Amino acid sequence: MGEMSMLLDVSIAFTHLVLAARTEGLGTCWIGAFNNSEIKKLLCIPDEYEVVAATPLGFPESENAFSQTSKRKTIDEIVSTNKF
């Protein structure tokens, strides 16, 4: 993938961060739409680096933030074995 492999690596690392945060009861949200130069300025990031993703991280205000819904599909509706 050449230079693009960096985006895949960041995606994998970011996904692990989001899952680990959830395990600790923290809320996150992947943010990819931001002004790169403004976020670098805000966080004092040197010019030679590019920001490819950002996330807020914190405890949700609502106690129901992680409640399960009864509208979830069953595992049989979303998984298939040996067929499409």
PLY file of the C-alpha trace (Angstrom):
ply
format ascii 1.0
element vertex 84
property float x
property float y
property float z
element edge 83
property int vertex1
property int vertex2
end_header
0.00 0.00 0.00
3.01 2.28 0.20
2.34 5.61 1.89
-1.34 4.73 2.29
-0.50 1.93 4.75
-0.18 4.64 7.40
-3.94 5.26 7.17
-4.66 1.57 7.69
-2.32 1.47 10.71
-4.00 4.54 12.21
-7.44 3.03 11.60
-6.47 -0.16 13.43
-4.90 1.72 16.34
-7.84 4.11 16.58
-10.33 1.24 16.63
-8.42 -0.36 19.51
-8.42 2.96 21.36
-12.22 3.30 20.93
-12.82 -0.29 22.12
-10.48 0.10 25.10
-12.17 3.37 26.06
-15.59 1.69 25.95
-14.30 -1.08 28.23
-13.34 1.62 30.74
-16.78 3.27 30.51
-15.52 6.18 28.41
-17.24 7.62 25.37
-15.48 8.44 22.10
-16.34 9.47 18.57
-14.05 9.19 15.57
-13.68 12.65 14.02
-12.19 12.89 10.57
-13.67 16.19 9.39
-11.52 18.93 10.84
-9.19 21.70 9.72
-5.73 20.11 9.89
-3.79 23.35 10.31
-6.16 24.61 13.03
-5.99 21.40 15.08
-2.20 21.33 14.74
-2.05 24.92 15.95
-4.44 24.21 18.85
-2.46 21.13 19.99
1.02 22.57 19.19
1.77 19.81 16.67
4.90 20.47 14.55
4.42 21.22 10.83
6.08 17.98 9.70
3.20 15.93 11.17
-0.31 15.48 9.80
-3.35 14.76 11.93
-5.48 12.02 10.35
-8.06 11.49 13.11
-9.14 12.95 16.41
-11.52 11.95 19.18
-13.12 13.46 22.21
-12.69 11.15 25.18
-14.63 11.28 28.41
-17.37 9.95 30.60
-20.83 10.27 29.01
-23.20 12.65 30.78
-26.14 10.27 30.37
-26.31 7.11 32.45
-28.05 5.43 29.50
-25.29 6.17 27.00
-24.30 2.52 26.72
-27.65 0.85 27.22
-28.52 -1.98 24.87
-31.47 -1.73 22.52
-33.96 -4.50 21.90
-33.90 -3.64 18.18
-30.59 -5.43 17.58
-30.45 -8.08 14.88
-29.82 -11.67 15.90
-26.42 -13.18 15.15
-28.03 -15.35 12.44
-29.18 -12.21 10.64
-25.68 -10.78 10.30
-23.34 -13.80 10.14
-23.12 -16.52 7.52
-20.90 -19.56 7.41
-19.44 -20.92 4.18
-21.81 -18.86 2.05
-22.56 -15.25 1.30
0 1
1 2
2 3
3 4
4 5
5 6
6 7
7 8
8 9
9 10
10 11
11 12
12 13
13 14
14 15
15 16
16 17
17 18
18 19
19 20
20 21
21 22
22 23
23 24
24 25
25 26
26 27
27 28
28 29
29 30
30 31
31 32
32 33
33 34
34 35
35 36
36 37
37 38
38 39
39 40
40 41
41 42
42 43
43 44
44 45
45 46
46 47
47 48
48 49
49 50
50 51
51 52
52 53
53 54
54 55
55 56
56 57
57 58
58 59
59 60
60 61
61 62
62 63
63 64
64 65
65 66
66 67
67 68
68 69
69 70
70 71
71 72
72 73
73 74
74 75
75 76
76 77
77 78
78 79
79 80
80 81
81 82
82 83
